[in-house]
């Protein structure tokens, strides 16, 4: 395997890790054509954002304090969100640093960290 092929394999591996953490919707010709696809993981950032959005709508749509169900839902979501954010921090921290080191060794520019 040549150096370019080895680097491509490393980049693809990191891209797969990013996809598993983020679970972004793959762009298509019709931008609204993939909204219905469910998240591939319940711990992805996409799934967690959807979960928090549903909780927010439930709380904001009520004319009273958050219900016991809404409070319980938040408590359950909180640990999942913390785990999802920890996965993002690993990906955008040490994992990205490792990839950038490999890119630098190959003479390629580094990737910037998304905040």
Rosetta blueprint (number, residue, H / E / L):
1 X L
2 X L
3 X H
4 X H
5 X H
6 X H
7 X H
8 X H
9 X H
10 X H
11 X H
12 X H
13 X H
14 X H
15 X H
16 X H
17 X H
18 X H
19 X H
20 X H
21 X H
22 X H
23 X L
24 X L
25 X L
26 X L
27 X L
28 X L
29 X L
30 X L
31 X L
32 X L
33 X L
34 X L
35 X L
36 X L
37 X L
38 X L
39 X L
40 X L
41 X L
42 X L
43 X L
44 X L
45 X H
46 X H
47 X H
48 X H
49 X H
50 X H
51 X H
52 X H
53 X H
54 X H
55 X H
56 X H
57 X H
58 X H
59 X H
60 X H
61 X L
62 X L
63 X L
64 X L
65 X L
66 X L
67 X L
68 X H
69 X H
70 X H
71 X H
72 X H
73 X H
74 X H
75 X H
76 X H
77 X H
78 X H
79 X H
80 X H
81 X H
82 X H
83 X H
84 X H
85 X H
86 X H
87 X H
88 X H
89 X H
90 X H
91 X H
92 X H
93 X H
94 X H
95 X H
96 X H
97 X H
98 X H
99 X H
100 X H
101 X H
102 X H
103 X H
104 X H
105 X H
106 X L
107 X L
108 X L
109 X L
110 X L
111 X L
112 X L
113 X L
114 X L
115 X L
